[in-house]
Amino acid sequence: MTQPNEEPLPRRSDALRNRERILEAALSELTRSPAVPLSTIARKAGVGQGTLYRNFPDRESLILEVYRFEVQQVFEAARHLLDTRPPEQALREWLDRLAQYASAKAGLADAMRECTRAPATPARWGHSPVTAAVELLLEANESAGTIRPGVTPDDFLLAIAGLWHIGTHDDAHERARRLFDLVTAGLRAGAPGPQPTHCPSGSPTGRPTGRPQASAPGKYP
């Protein structure tokens, strides 16, 4: 016999999947047209309008949650890449993910303006999680010796500020790639590289055995 506390588990799982499908459909449809009807978003997500409204009671709550959802994905991507890639590769792949995020934000700017009174300034939306992701990536790369020491998240975000103005043009991906090439080249200039291990006399030249510590722990506020 099914216990009372066992029944909600699949329901919660289904509810989470429905919510994610709604957010994904909303991102896609609102990017195409800020005035897209919520009924269209529900249909694209494969859920009924009742399900959509149970999750998001109005248009404003849906649009704001799309932004929160996207920025959280950007932060999670940084952690995942650092777990599965060398720091320098993780940083570059994360920049590509950030370009997708910036493009989505540019496409949704009109929708954001319609549902809030605040100026729709893409660089400000979701600033804190993006800054946290940048801090993780910079710390890992500085420890690995792959970037110049002393670069702060604010330095980095200022260097890539042009990303928020690229928009959704056909050549947006190429323009973002060129910007990132310039930024990463600047980060590598003055990088110390992996530090050799000091070996006893007569032993072969030392090889790096791990990431050295950052030169200035705690420098990020």
C-alpha positions as CSV (number, residue, x, y, z in Angstrom):
1,M,0.0,0.0,0.0
2,T,1.3,3.4,-0.9
3,Q,2.2,5.5,2.2
4,P,0.8,9.0,2.3
5,N,4.2,10.6,2.4
6,E,5.3,8.7,-0.7
7,E,2.7,10.1,-3.1
8,P,3.9,13.8,-3.3
9,L,7.4,12.8,-4.6
10,P,6.5,12.1,-8.3
11,R,4.1,15.1,-8.1
12,R,7.0,17.4,-7.0
13,S,9.2,15.9,-9.7
14,D,6.6,16.5,-12.4
15,A,6.0,20.0,-11.0
16,L,9.7,20.9,-11.3
17,R,9.9,19.6,-14.8
18,N,6.8,21.6,-15.8
19,R,8.3,24.7,-14.2
20,E,11.6,24.3,-16.1
21,R,9.7,23.7,-19.4
22,I,7.7,26.9,-18.9
23,L,10.9,28.9,-18.2
24,E,12.7,27.5,-21.2
25,A,9.7,28.1,-23.5
26,A,9.3,31.6,-22.0
27,L,12.9,32.5,-22.7
28,S,12.6,31.3,-26.3
29,E,9.3,33.0,-27.0
30,L,9.9,36.3,-25.2
31,T,13.2,36.7,-27.0
32,R,11.4,36.4,-30.3
33,S,8.5,38.7,-29.3
34,P,8.1,40.6,-26.0
35,A,4.3,40.6,-26.4
36,V,3.9,36.9,-27.0
37,P,0.7,35.7,-25.2
38,L,1.1,33.5,-22.2
39,S,-1.1,30.9,-23.8
40,T,1.5,30.5,-26.5
41,I,4.2,30.0,-23.9
42,A,2.1,27.4,-22.2
43,R,1.5,25.6,-25.5
44,K,5.2,25.6,-26.4
45,A,6.0,24.2,-22.9
46,G,3.4,21.4,-23.3
47,V,1.4,22.4,-20.3
48,G,-2.0,23.8,-19.7
49,Q,-2.6,27.5,-18.9
50,G,-3.7,26.5,-15.4
51,T,-0.3,24.9,-14.8
52,L,1.4,28.1,-16.0
53,Y,-0.7,30.3,-13.8
54,R,-0.1,28.1,-10.7
55,N,3.6,28.6,-11.2
56,F,3.5,32.2,-12.4
57,P,0.4,34.2,-11.4
58,D,1.1,37.0,-13.9
59,R,3.3,38.1,-16.7
60,E,5.7,40.1,-14.6
61,S,6.5,37.2,-12.2
62,L,7.2,34.9,-15.2
63,I,9.6,37.4,-16.9
64,L,11.5,38.1,-13.7
65,E,11.8,34.4,-13.0
66,V,13.2,33.8,-16.5
67,Y,16.1,36.2,-15.6
68,R,16.7,34.6,-12.2
69,F,16.7,31.1,-13.9
70,E,19.1,32.2,-16.6
71,V,21.6,33.9,-14.2
72,Q,21.6,30.9,-11.9
73,Q,22.5,28.7,-14.9
74,V,25.4,31.0,-15.6
75,F,26.7,30.6,-12.1
76,E,26.2,26.8,-12.1
77,A,28.0,26.6,-15.4
78,A,31.1,28.2,-13.8
79,R,31.2,25.6,-11.0
80,H,30.6,22.7,-13.4
81,L,33.3,23.8,-15.8
82,L,35.9,24.2,-13.1
83,D,35.0,20.7,-11.9
84,T,35.5,19.2,-15.4
85,R,38.0,21.4,-17.2
86,P,41.4,23.0,-16.6
87,P,40.9,26.6,-15.3
88,E,41.9,28.4,-18.5
89,Q,39.6,26.2,-20.7
90,A,36.8,26.6,-18.1
91,L,37.1,30.4,-18.3
92,R,36.9,30.5,-22.1
93,E,34.0,28.1,-22.3
94,W,32.2,30.0,-19.6
95,L,32.6,33.2,-21.6
96,D,30.8,31.5,-24.5
97,R,28.0,30.7,-22.0
98,L,27.9,34.3,-20.8
99,A,27.6,35.5,-24.5
100,Q,24.4,33.3,-24.8
101,Y,23.1,34.9,-21.6
102,A,23.8,38.4,-22.8
103,S,22.1,37.7,-26.1
104,A,19.0,36.4,-24.3
105,K,19.0,39.5,-22.0
106,A,19.2,41.8,-25.0
107,G,16.3,40.0,-26.7
108,L,14.2,40.2,-23.6
109,A,15.0,43.9,-22.8
110,D,11.6,45.1,-24.2
111,A,9.7,42.6,-22.1
112,M,11.6,43.6,-19.0
113,R,10.8,47.3,-19.7
114,E,7.1,46.5,-20.0
115,C,6.8,44.7,-16.7
116,T,9.0,46.9,-14.5
117,R,9.6,50.6,-14.0
118,A,13.3,50.2,-13.6
119,P,15.5,51.1,-16.5
120,A,16.3,48.0,-18.6
121,T,20.0,48.0,-18.3
122,P,21.3,44.5,-19.2
123,A,24.6,44.9,-17.4
124,R,22.8,45.3,-14.1
125,W,20.4,42.3,-14.2
126,G,21.7,39.4,-12.2
127,H,24.9,41.2,-11.4
128,S,25.7,39.4,-8.2
129,P,25.6,35.8,-9.4
130,V,27.7,36.7,-12.5
131,T,30.2,38.4,-10.3
132,A,30.4,35.4,-8.0
133,A,31.0,33.2,-11.1
134,V,33.8,35.5,-12.3
135,E,35.4,35.4,-8.9
136,L,35.5,31.6,-8.9
137,L,37.0,31.5,-12.3
138,L,39.6,34.2,-11.6
139,E,40.7,32.6,-8.4
140,A,41.2,29.2,-10.1
141,N,43.1,30.7,-13.0
142,E,45.3,32.8,-10.7
143,S,46.1,29.8,-8.6
144,A,47.0,27.9,-11.8
145,G,49.3,30.7,-13.0
146,T,47.3,31.1,-16.2
147,I,46.4,34.8,-15.7
148,R,48.2,37.8,-14.4
149,P,47.9,38.2,-10.7
150,G,45.7,40.8,-9.1
151,V,42.8,40.9,-11.5
152,T,39.5,41.5,-9.7
153,P,35.9,40.7,-10.8
154,D,35.3,44.4,-11.3
155,D,38.3,44.6,-13.6
156,F,37.1,41.6,-15.6
157,L,33.5,42.8,-15.9
158,L,34.7,46.2,-17.1
159,A,36.9,44.6,-19.7
160,I,34.0,42.6,-21.2
161,A,31.5,45.5,-20.8
162,G,31.2,45.7,-24.6
163,L,29.4,42.3,-24.5
164,W,26.2,43.9,-23.3
165,H,26.1,46.1,-26.4
166,I,26.6,43.5,-29.1
167,G,22.9,42.7,-29.2
168,T,21.4,40.0,-31.3
169,H,22.7,40.8,-34.7
170,D,23.7,38.0,-37.1
171,D,27.4,38.5,-36.4
172,A,26.9,38.7,-32.6
173,H,28.7,35.4,-32.0
174,E,31.8,36.4,-34.0
175,R,31.9,39.8,-32.4
176,A,31.7,38.2,-28.9
177,R,34.5,35.8,-29.9
178,R,36.8,38.6,-30.9
179,L,36.1,40.5,-27.7
180,F,36.9,37.4,-25.7
181,D,40.1,36.8,-27.6
182,L,41.3,40.3,-26.7
183,V,40.3,39.9,-23.1
184,T,41.9,36.5,-22.6
185,A,45.1,37.7,-24.3
186,G,45.2,40.6,-21.9
187,L,44.7,38.2,-18.9
188,R,47.5,36.0,-20.1
189,A,50.0,38.9,-20.4
190,G,52.2,38.7,-17.3
191,A,50.8,35.4,-16.1
192,P,53.5,33.5,-14.2
193,G,52.6,30.1,-15.5
194,P,52.7,26.9,-13.5
195,Q,55.4,27.2,-10.7
196,P,58.0,24.4,-10.7
197,T,58.4,22.3,-7.6
198,H,61.7,22.6,-5.7
199,C,63.4,19.2,-5.9
200,P,66.4,17.9,-3.9
201,S,69.9,18.2,-5.4
202,G,70.5,15.8,-8.2
203,S,66.8,15.2,-8.9
204,P,65.2,16.1,-12.3
205,T,63.8,19.5,-12.9
206,G,60.7,20.0,-10.8
207,R,57.3,19.7,-12.3
208,P,54.1,21.3,-11.1
209,T,52.3,19.1,-8.7
210,G,49.2,21.2,-8.2
211,R,47.8,24.7,-8.3
212,P,49.9,27.2,-6.3
213,Q,47.9,29.4,-4.0
214,A,46.7,32.8,-5.2
215,S,49.3,35.5,-4.6
216,A,46.9,37.7,-2.6
217,P,44.3,35.6,-0.8
218,G,41.1,37.5,0.2
219,K,41.7,40.3,-2.2
220,Y,38.1,40.1,-3.6
221,P,35.6,41.9,-1.4
